[in-house]
Amino acid sequence: MTRRIIAAAAAALAFSATAHAEKWDMPLAYSAINYHSENAARFADAVTAATGGELEIVTHPGGSLYKGDEIFRAVRTGQAPIGERLISALGNEDPIFEIDALPFLATSFEDAMKLYEASRPAIEKSLEEKDMMLLYAVPWPPQGLYATKAIGGAADMAGVKFRAYNAATSRLAELMGAVPTKIEAAELSQAFATGVAESMISSGATGYDQKMWEHVAYWYDVQAWLPKNMVIVNKASFDALDEATQGIVRGAAAMAEQAGWAKAQELADWYKEQLAANGMSVEPPSDTLRADFMKIGQTMAGEWAEKAGESGQAVIDAYKSM
């Protein structure tokens, strides 16, 4: 159905007298070999091909155009018409963006999709208030704990330099007694190589992309949450497109979302296998560590609920009713 929509829109565009060639630069925070970046590149190519080059989207992976923490503002201000950002990194913009980084709220792909469906209207509303639109979102595999030493419980994290990439991971570090340090994905290898970071919560995908086995010995499969990246577009830039082109962009976005979720599930176990194959100790968490994380998760969920208020609770209620 989505392909037919794109084809119809492309045909309409071919006969549109108002169409004119335009180029959109699309900044991405993650490396070109990461499946999020590859998925974004296919999305960009699909739009470019379906519009006959009338709208050319060019991806810029690895923070090469804007660093990860600069992308949201760049799209909001129109410096970049389109871009990709980790949703939970935007908690300072709106608490609703942190919902998929609440520990142990949604720990499987099935539950992550339910949480996405429950929270999408609120996310879209928040973006609209900031003159942006959501095109699609794709999850990361379940998050695990990377550490340079064996971790049997939260007490072992005391004083450890912990890579934080959003407010939630900073708070997680504090509750474990670790020391949060803000580090973007493109800076990970250097940070661990130089001792700036000694631990982090992240997926097997990040560990594989960054060859974390060169710096870290342990990965604990705590399955804390499944964060998502979202591709957003500047509302004025999108509204400036003719109707046929808008249809193509929406159709390609729907296809990218579907493909991205499927790829994340396909790769989840493969990434863990690669970490182990390269010498890392890949283990489930101890009962103590699991219990400690569950307790921390309850604390963080309570704190988030206070920030998010009734609208946030409405999303949680909708999710739990699915």
Helices and strands as residue ranges (DSSP letters): H 2-14, E 22-27, H 35-50, E 55-60, H 68-77, E 82-86, G 87-90, G 95-101, H 109-129, E 132-139, E 144-147, G 154-157, E 161-164, H 167-176, E 179-182, G 185-187, H 188-193, E 199-202, H 204-209, G 212-214, E 218-220, E 228-234, H 235-239, H 243-277, E 281-283, H 287-320
